[in-house]
């Protein structure tokens, strides 16, 4: 029987990526939204703190093992911003009626404005992903995996794939944006893929 795991997110983009990356294991992944679980309050100051908070909240509410992903973009010229606030970087994020695509566009536009005029050499950035797996809400030994994907911020969006900041994130090894990569390409080299590979080495013995 498949192990049921609740994903501490309602982000369908993340769900699709993680489902692909977990396909080698006998697990059934579902979002907390499918189970009627609200988002956790992200009061941490780091990706690791927030990932643990989200996983614990989802596991406690569902009674299931939980997988949480806290990820974001860190831009060197902005001192690591938007960081943990990546999803709510623009003021539009406070408007609950705004759809994700509109928020993504607003976040990207704000980032471009803040970096306006900077040369390529000063536009270095990294995508970070922290994955946390809890067997239960009070698991004292969670699996914590951190993946980092290095690149730089373009001066204009490129590509139609992916989500979030993908259209602005230039990947040096492929000489295109993250949004121009196929799902297979992205799942081989992204921050989430790097963190997931580390998770896959430890997860089988914890299911």
KEKE-3310 file (N, C-alpha, C; in steps of 0.2 Angstrom, whole numbers, plus 5000, padded with zeros to 4 digits):
npx = (5004:5002:5012:5004:5006:5006:5007:5013:5007:4998:5001:5000:5010:5021:5017:5016:5029:5035:5028:5033:5046:5046:5041:5048:5046:5035:5023:5009:5005:4997:4990:4989:4978:4968:4964:4957:4965:4971:4983:4999:5005:5018:5030:5044:5061:5069:5071:5072:5066:5053:5049:5049:5039:5028:5027:5025:5013:5004:5005:5000:4987:4982:4986:4994:5010:5021:5027:5036:5040:5050:5054:5063:5069:5085:5093:5109:5113:5103:5104:5101:5087:5072:5070:5064:5052:5048:5036:5027:5031:5028:5016:5003:5001:4994:4981:4969:4961:4968:4974:4987:4995:4994:5000:5013:5017:5017:5027:5038:5039:5042:5054:5062:5061:5068:5081:5084:5095:5107:5122:5125:5135:5132:5120:5118:5111:5102:5091:5084:5079:5072:5068:5057:5054:5042:5038:5028:5018:5026:5038:5055:5066:5067:5069:5079:5083:5093:5093:5102:5102:5111:5112:5107:5098:5088:5085:5073:5057:5058:5052:5038:5036:5036:5034:5032:5047:5053:5053:5063:5075:5090:5099:5115:5121:5113:5110:5098:5082:5074:5061:5061:5065:5062:5051:5057:5071:5072:5069:5080:5090:5087:5085:5075:5076:5089:5088:5078:5085:5093:5084:5078:5088:5087:5074:5067:5070:5063:5049)
npy = (4994:5011:5024:5038:5054:5071:5086:5101:5113:5123:5125:5121:5120:5116:5104:5096:5096:5090:5077:5072:5070:5061:5049:5037:5031:5022:5031:5042:5058:5072:5088:5099:5107:5099:5092:5100:5109:5123:5136:5136:5148:5157:5161:5160:5165:5160:5149:5136:5136:5140:5129:5118:5123:5123:5109:5103:5108:5104:5090:5088:5092:5083:5070:5063:5058:5072:5083:5097:5111:5125:5138:5150:5165:5172:5187:5193:5207:5213:5210:5197:5197:5193:5183:5174:5180:5179:5174:5183:5196:5207:5221:5217:5204:5205:5205:5195:5191:5191:5182:5168:5169:5183:5188:5183:5190:5203:5202:5199:5210:5220:5216:5218:5231:5235:5231:5238:5245:5239:5230:5214:5208:5211:5205:5193:5178:5166:5152:5145:5130:5122:5106:5098:5083:5075:5062:5061:5074:5077:5072:5070:5070:5076:5075:5086:5095:5104:5113:5122:5133:5141:5156:5171:5186:5191:5205:5206:5196:5179:5165:5153:5143:5135:5143:5157:5166:5160:5165:5175:5170:5167:5153:5148:5136:5131:5142:5149:5154:5149:5146:5143:5130:5112:5102:5091:5094:5104:5097:5090:5098:5109:5119:5113:5100:5096:5097:5087:5076:5073:5071:5059:5050:5047:5046:5033:5024:5029:5029)
npz = (5000:4996:5004:5011:5010:5016:5007:5012:5007:4995:4982:4966:4956:4963:4968:4956:4952:4963:4963:4951:4954:4965:4959:4959:4971:4982:4985:4989:4986:4992:4992:5006:5004:4998:5008:5016:5024:5031:5027:5036:5049:5044:5053:5055:5052:5043:5029:5033:5046:5043:5034:5043:5052:5043:5039:5051:5055:5045:5046:5059:5058:5049:5053:5046:5038:5034:5021:5018:5009:5008:4999:4989:4981:4982:4980:4977:4976:4983:4996:4999:4998:4988:4997:5011:5009:4996:4989:4992:4988:4982:4985:4981:4985:4997:4994:4994:4984:4973:4959:4958:4946:4943:4954:4953:4942:4947:4957:4949:4942:4952:4956:4945:4944:4955:4952:4942:4929:4934:4930:4921:4929:4942:4945:4951:4958:4968:4968:4982:4991:5004:5010:5021:5030:5040:5050:5059:5068:5080:5077:5082:5074:5061:5043:5034:5020:5009:4995:4982:4969:4957:4948:4938:4937:4924:4913:4907:4906:4901:4892:4894:4903:4919:4935:4946:4949:4938:4924:4925:4929:4925:4918:4919:4914:4904:4896:4896:4902:4917:4915:4902:4901:4899:4908:4912:4910:4920:4932:4933:4937:4945:4961:4969:4964:4967:4982:4983:4978:4988:4998:4994:4996:5009:5013:5010:5020:5030:5028)
capx = (5000:5006:5012:5000:5010:5002:5011:5011:5006:4992:5004:5000:5016:5026:5014:5017:5036:5037:5026:5037:5053:5044:5038:5052:5044:5028:5020:5004:5006:4992:4991:4985:4971:4964:4962:4954:4969:4973:4991:5002:5007:5025:5033:5051:5065:5073:5068:5072:5061:5046:5048:5047:5033:5023:5027:5022:5006:5000:5005:4996:4980:4980:4988:4999:5017:5021:5032:5035:5044:5050:5059:5063:5074:5089:5097:5115:5112:5097:5106:5097:5080:5066:5071:5058:5046:5048:5030:5023:5036:5024:5010:4997:5000:4990:4975:4967:4957:4972:4976:4994:4998:4994:5005:5019:5019:5019:5033:5043:5040:5045:5061:5065:5062:5073:5088:5085:5101:5112:5125:5124:5139:5129:5113:5119:5105:5101:5085:5085:5074:5072:5063:5057:5049:5041:5034:5022:5019:5031:5044:5060:5072:5065:5074:5080:5087:5094:5096:5104:5103:5114:5110:5107:5092:5088:5082:5066:5055:5059:5049:5031:5035:5037:5030:5035:5052:5056:5055:5068:5081:5094:5103:5121:5123:5109:5110:5091:5079:5071:5054:5062:5067:5057:5050:5062:5077:5071:5069:5087:5096:5084:5086:5071:5078:5095:5085:5074:5089:5096:5079:5077:5093:5085:5067:5065:5071:5058:5042)
capy = (5000:5017:5029:5044:5060:5077:5091:5107:5118:5122:5126:5115:5119:5112:5097:5093:5095:5085:5071:5069:5068:5056:5044:5031:5028:5020:5036:5046:5064:5076:5095:5101:5110:5094:5089:5106:5112:5130:5137:5138:5154:5157:5166:5159:5170:5157:5144:5130:5137:5140:5123:5114:5125:5121:5102:5101:5110:5099:5083:5088:5093:5077:5064:5060:5061:5078:5085:5104:5114:5132:5140:5157:5168:5177:5191:5196:5214:5215:5207:5190:5198:5193:5177:5170:5184:5178:5173:5189:5201:5213:5222:5213:5198:5206:5205:5188:5190:5191:5175:5167:5172:5190:5190:5181:5195:5209:5201:5199:5217:5224:5214:5221:5239:5236:5230:5242:5248:5235:5226:5207:5205:5212:5202:5186:5176:5159:5149:5140:5125:5117:5101:5094:5077:5073:5055:5063:5081:5078:5069:5074:5070:5077:5075:5092:5095:5111:5113:5129:5133:5147:5160:5178:5189:5194:5212:5205:5189:5175:5159:5153:5138:5136:5148:5162:5170:5156:5169:5180:5167:5164:5147:5148:5130:5130:5148:5151:5155:5143:5146:5140:5123:5108:5100:5086:5098:5108:5093:5087:5103:5114:5119:5108:5093:5095:5095:5081:5070:5072:5068:5052:5046:5046:5044:5026:5021:5033:5028)
capz = (5000:4996:5010:5010:5013:5014:5005:5016:5002:4990:4976:4961:4952:4967:4968:4950:4952:4968:4961:4946:4958:4969:4956:4960:4977:4982:4989:4987:4988:4991:4995:5012:5002:4996:5014:5019:5029:5030:5027:5042:5049:5043:5058:5055:5049:5038:5025:5037:5051:5040:5032:5049:5054:5039:5040:5058:5055:5040:5049:5065:5056:5045:5056:5041:5037:5030:5017:5017:5004:5009:4994:4987:4977:4985:4975:4980:4976:4987:5002:5000:4997:4993:5002:5013:5007:4988:4986:4994:4988:4980:4989:4978:4989:5003:4991:4994:4978:4967:4958:4958:4940:4944:4960:4951:4937:4951:4960:4944:4940:4957:4956:4939:4945:4960:4949:4935:4928:4936:4925:4923:4934:4948:4945:4953:4962:4969:4971:4988:4992:5009:5010:5027:5030:5046:5050:5063:5070:5085:5075:5084:5070:5054:5037:5032:5014:5007:4988:4980:4961:4955:4941:4938:4935:4917:4912:4905:4907:4895:4893:4896:4908:4926:4939:4951:4946:4933:4918:4926:4932:4919:4920:4915:4911:4898:4893:4895:4908:4920:4912:4895:4902:4899:4915:4913:4911:4926:4937:4934:4939:4950:4968:4971:4962:4972:4988:4982:4978:4995:5002:4991:4999:5016:5014:5009:5027:5035:5026)
cpx = (5004:5006:5009:5004:5006:5008:5009:5011:5000:4995:5004:5006:5021:5024:5016:5025:5038:5034:5030:5044:5052:5042:5042:5050:5037:5024:5014:5004:5000:4993:4986:4978:4966:4961:4958:4958:4972:4981:4993:5004:5015:5028:5041:5054:5070:5069:5067:5067:5054:5044:5046:5040:5027:5022:5023:5014:5001:5000:5000:4989:4978:4981:4992:5006:5017:5027:5031:5041:5044:5056:5058:5069:5078:5094:5103:5114:5107:5098:5102:5089:5078:5066:5065:5051:5045:5041:5025:5027:5033:5018:5004:4996:4995:4983:4973:4963:4961:4975:4984:4998:4999:5000:5012:5022:5021:5025:5039:5045:5043:5052:5065:5066:5068:5081:5089:5092:5108:5115:5124:5129:5137:5122:5113:5113:5105:5094:5087:5078:5076:5066:5063:5052:5049:5036:5028:5023:5024:5037:5050:5066:5069:5070:5074:5085:5087:5097:5097:5105:5105:5113:5111:5100:5092:5085:5075:5064:5057:5056:5042:5030:5036:5032:5035:5041:5056:5058:5061:5075:5084:5099:5109:5122:5119:5108:5103:5088:5076:5064:5055:5064:5061:5056:5055:5069:5077:5072:5075:5092:5093:5086:5081:5073:5084:5093:5082:5079:5092:5090:5078:5082:5091:5078:5065:5065:5066:5051:5039)
cpy = (5006:5021:5035:5049:5067:5082:5098:5113:5117:5124:5120:5114:5115:5105:5093:5091:5089:5078:5068:5066:5062:5049:5037:5028:5027:5025:5040:5053:5068:5083:5095:5104:5105:5091:5094:5109:5118:5131:5138:5145:5154:5162:5165:5165:5167:5151:5138:5130:5136:5133:5118:5116:5122:5113:5100:5103:5106:5092:5083:5089:5087:5071:5060:5062:5067:5080:5093:5106:5122:5134:5147:5159:5173:5180:5194:5203:5217:5212:5201:5191:5195:5188:5174:5174:5183:5178:5179:5195:5208:5214:5219:5207:5199:5205:5198:5186:5189:5184:5174:5170:5179:5192:5188:5187:5201:5208:5201:5207:5221:5222:5217:5228:5240:5235:5234:5246:5244:5231:5219:5205:5207:5210:5195:5184:5168:5157:5144:5136:5121:5113:5098:5089:5075:5067:5057:5070:5082:5074:5073:5074:5070:5077:5082:5092:5102:5111:5121:5129:5140:5150:5167:5180:5193:5201:5212:5198:5186:5168:5159:5147:5140:5140:5152:5166:5166:5160:5173:5177:5164:5158:5146:5142:5128:5136:5150:5152:5149:5141:5143:5133:5119:5105:5095:5089:5101:5103:5089:5092:5108:5114:5114:5101:5092:5093:5088:5075:5068:5069:5061:5047:5043:5044:5037:5022:5024:5032:5023)
cpz = (5000:5002:5008:5014:5011:5013:5008:5012:4998:4983:4971:4957:4956:4967:4962:4950:4957:4966:4956:4950:4962:4966:4957:4967:4977:4987:4986:4990:4987:4994:5001:5010:5001:5003:5019:5025:5027:5030:5034:5043:5049:5047:5058:5051:5044:5034:5029:5042:5048:5037:5037:5051:5050:5039:5046:5058:5051:5043:5055:5063:5052:5048:5051:5041:5033:5026:5016:5013:5006:5004:4992:4983:4982:4980:4979:4981:4981:4994:5004:4999:4989:4998:5004:5011:4999:4986:4987:4993:4986:4984:4987:4982:4995:5001:4990:4987:4972:4966:4957:4952:4940:4949:4957:4946:4941:4954:4955:4942:4945:4957:4951:4941:4950:4958:4943:4935:4930:4931:4926:4928:4941:4949:4947:4958:4963:4971:4976:4989:4998:5010:5017:5027:5037:5046:5054:5065:5076:5083:5077:5080:5062:5049:5035:5026:5011:5000:4986:4972:4959:4948:4942:4935:4929:4918:4910:4905:4900:4896:4896:4902:4915:4930:4943:4947:4940:4927:4919:4928:4926:4922:4916:4911:4904:4894:4891:4902:4911:4917:4904:4895:4901:4907:4917:4914:4918:4932:4938:4937:4944:4957:4971:4970:4966:4979:4988:4982:4984:4999:5000:4994:5006:5017:5014:5016:5032:5034:5030)
residu = (UNK:UNK:UNK:UNK:UNK:UNK:UNK:UNK:UNK:UNK:UNK:UNK:UNK:UNK:UNK:UNK:UNK:UNK:UNK:UNK:UNK:UNK:UNK:UNK:UNK:UNK:UNK:UNK:UNK:UNK:UNK:UNK:UNK:UNK:UNK:UNK:UNK:UNK:UNK:UNK:UNK:UNK:UNK:UNK:UNK:UNK:UNK:UNK:UNK:UNK:UNK:UNK:UNK:UNK:UNK:UNK:UNK:UNK:UNK:UNK:UNK:UNK:UNK:UNK:UNK:UNK:UNK:UNK:UNK:UNK:UNK:UNK:UNK:UNK:UNK:UNK:UNK:UNK:UNK:UNK:UNK:UNK:UNK:UNK:UNK:UNK:UNK:UNK:UNK:UNK:UNK:UNK:UNK:UNK:UNK:UNK:UNK:UNK:UNK:UNK:UNK:UNK:UNK:UNK:UNK:UNK:UNK:UNK:UNK:UNK:UNK:UNK:UNK:UNK:UNK:UNK:UNK:UNK:UNK:UNK:UNK:UNK:UNK:UNK:UNK:UNK:UNK:UNK:UNK:UNK:UNK:UNK:UNK:UNK:UNK:UNK:UNK:UNK:UNK:UNK:UNK:UNK:UNK:UNK:UNK:UNK:UNK:UNK:UNK:UNK:UNK:UNK:UNK:UNK:UNK:UNK:UNK:UNK:UNK:UNK:UNK:UNK:UNK:UNK:UNK:UNK:UNK:UNK:UNK:UNK:UNK:UNK:UNK:UNK:UNK:UNK:UNK:UNK:UNK:UNK:UNK:UNK:UNK:UNK:UNK:UNK:UNK:UNK:UNK:UNK:UNK:UNK:UNK:UNK:UNK:UNK:UNK:UNK:UNK:UNK:UNK:UNK:UNK:UNK:UNK:UNK:UNK)
# end
